[in-house]
Amino acid sequence: MSKLDEKVGQYIDDVRSKVGEDNPDVDLIRKIAASMGPSIYNADAETVSASSESEVETVKKNFVMKKLGITDEGKVNEAVNQVLEKYGKSNRNKYRVVVYYLLTKHFGKESIFN
């Protein structure tokens, strides 16, 4: 099993156990993880700290606005808040790949990773 496979397995487990999605899109999770390159192997870069304003802003600007192309700040703020709530605000370790996966699904932008 490759390191990427191990990471994808962790992300799938998180989506199932913490988000409650029984049948996650494994292919999409794998593509998002692969698109992030070596950052998924760095413990700090791999997670999103929902309590850090700057970290949440980075997710909004660099992923939702740039990568997904969503420019309406109201929709972006609402979606990020919904996703973080769904993932569990009390959950300290929110994997960046899972947050990106949930945002991608929220906006129906799966085609970006095809």
Summary of the structure (lengths in Angstrom):
residues: 114
radius of gyration: 13.0
end to end distance: 23.4
largest distance: 41.5
contacts: 311
relative contact order: 0.18
helix: 72%
strand: 4%
